[in-house]
Amino acid sequence: MASQVRNFDAAVSSTSSRSSQSRVLDVLTTTVARGAFALPFAVFGLFHFLNAGAMAGMVPIPGGVFWIYFTGAALIAGSLGILTGKLGRLAALGLAALLVTFIVGVHLPGLSNPQMQQMAMMGLLKDVSLLGGALTWAGLLGKRS
């Protein structure tokens, strides 16, 4: 009988430990992951507002400063949507569309310039990775709705 009690106590203790580990993993893969993915977009968006004049020269289409502000607002809106979950799927898809625009409009053309090739490749790989993350969040946030 005593050995059965010890076995039961060990099983309960093990279950409690697994349950605690599961909660920690849930927080890491939801709350922490959401912040780690979304907050840098808000910071990038803020930089667009603080440095619009300097960034305007990098815009390959007319209306440079307008597009810098538009991009900054889109980055901040996408970040807030993912952080709060309010329109989270739409926010993640919007960030994905913005990243595709950067990939096609900035990084791929930059690969043809030998002086910019290395920076273009780093930007391309970074944005493809972020695109995968944005699409993943769009799928995860869509399942919660």
Secondary structure, 3 states (H helix, E strand, C coil): CHHHHHHHHHHHHHHHHHHHHHHHHHHHHHHHHHHHHHHHHHHHHHHHHHCHHHHHHHCCCCCHHHHHHHHHHHHHHHHHHHHHCCCHHHHHHHHHHHHHHHHHHHHHHHCCCCCCHHHHHHHHHHHHHHHHHHHHHHHHHHHHC
